[in-house]
Amino acid sequence: MRNILVRLFRELPVLAEVGVYIRYHEDLILKPNFKKLKVHKELDENIAILKLFPGINQNIVRNTLTTPGLKALILETFGQAMRQR
């Protein structure tokens, strides 16, 4: 399980570096388009949110990642300690 998560995190760009100050990588952060608001009335139900925390059971992660029909997974993490370099 850890190897799967490490591979996922390595592929994601670092949007900010946190220390005493926060340094944002502005070129990687999408700017909002306030000109047009597009309301999506039909949403895909094959998207999941997984809250990661130290000590999470690997079966929870494995079962979430292998959910039949899963198209996207949103990872919610807490703090810099969850990100492996």
C-alpha positions as CSV (number, residue, x, y, z in Angstrom):
1,M,0.0,0.0,0.0
2,R,2.7,2.4,0.9
3,N,4.4,2.0,-2.5
4,I,1.1,2.8,-4.2
5,L,0.7,6.0,-2.2
6,V,4.4,7.0,-2.7
7,R,4.0,6.6,-6.5
8,L,0.8,8.6,-6.5
9,F,2.4,11.5,-4.6
10,R,5.6,11.5,-6.7
11,E,3.5,12.1,-9.8
12,L,1.8,15.1,-8.3
13,P,3.4,18.6,-8.7
14,V,4.3,20.5,-5.5
15,L,2.0,23.5,-5.4
16,A,3.6,25.1,-2.4
17,E,6.4,24.7,0.1
18,V,5.6,25.3,3.7
19,G,8.1,26.3,6.3
20,V,8.3,29.6,8.3
21,Y,6.8,31.1,5.1
22,I,4.7,29.6,2.4
23,R,6.2,29.7,-1.1
24,Y,3.6,29.1,-3.8
25,H,4.5,27.8,-7.3
26,E,2.1,30.2,-9.0
27,D,2.8,28.7,-12.5
28,L,1.3,25.4,-11.3
29,I,-1.8,26.8,-9.7
30,L,-4.8,27.2,-12.0
31,K,-6.3,30.6,-12.1
32,P,-10.1,30.9,-11.7
33,N,-12.2,32.0,-14.7
34,F,-14.8,34.4,-13.3
35,K,-16.2,35.3,-16.7
36,K,-18.4,32.3,-17.2
37,L,-19.9,30.0,-14.6
38,K,-20.8,26.6,-15.9
39,V,-23.2,24.7,-13.7
40,H,-22.9,20.9,-14.1
41,K,-26.2,19.3,-13.5
42,E,-25.1,15.8,-14.3
43,L,-22.2,14.6,-12.1
44,D,-20.3,11.4,-12.4
45,E,-20.9,9.1,-9.4
46,N,-17.7,7.2,-9.9
47,I,-15.5,9.6,-8.0
48,A,-14.3,9.0,-4.4
49,I,-12.6,11.0,-1.7
50,L,-10.1,9.3,0.5
51,K,-8.9,11.0,3.7
52,L,-5.4,9.8,4.5
53,F,-4.0,9.9,8.0
54,P,-1.1,8.2,9.8
55,G,-2.1,4.7,10.7
56,I,-4.8,4.3,8.1
57,N,-5.7,0.7,7.5
58,Q,-4.2,-0.6,4.2
59,N,-7.3,-2.5,3.5
60,I,-9.3,0.7,3.3
61,V,-6.8,2.2,0.8
62,R,-6.6,-1.0,-1.2
63,N,-10.4,-1.4,-1.4
64,T,-10.9,2.2,-2.4
65,L,-8.3,2.0,-5.1
66,T,-9.8,-1.2,-6.5
67,T,-13.4,-0.1,-6.5
68,P,-15.1,-1.3,-9.7
69,G,-15.8,1.6,-12.1
70,L,-13.7,4.2,-10.1
71,K,-12.7,7.0,-12.5
72,A,-11.1,9.5,-10.1
73,L,-9.9,9.6,-6.5
74,I,-9.5,12.8,-4.5
75,L,-6.8,12.4,-1.8
76,E,-7.3,14.5,1.3
77,T,-4.1,14.7,3.4
78,F,-3.2,16.4,6.6
79,G,0.2,18.2,6.8
80,Q,3.5,17.8,5.1
81,A,4.2,14.5,6.9
82,M,1.8,12.6,4.6
83,R,3.8,13.5,1.5
84,Q,6.8,11.2,0.8
85,R,9.6,12.6,-1.3
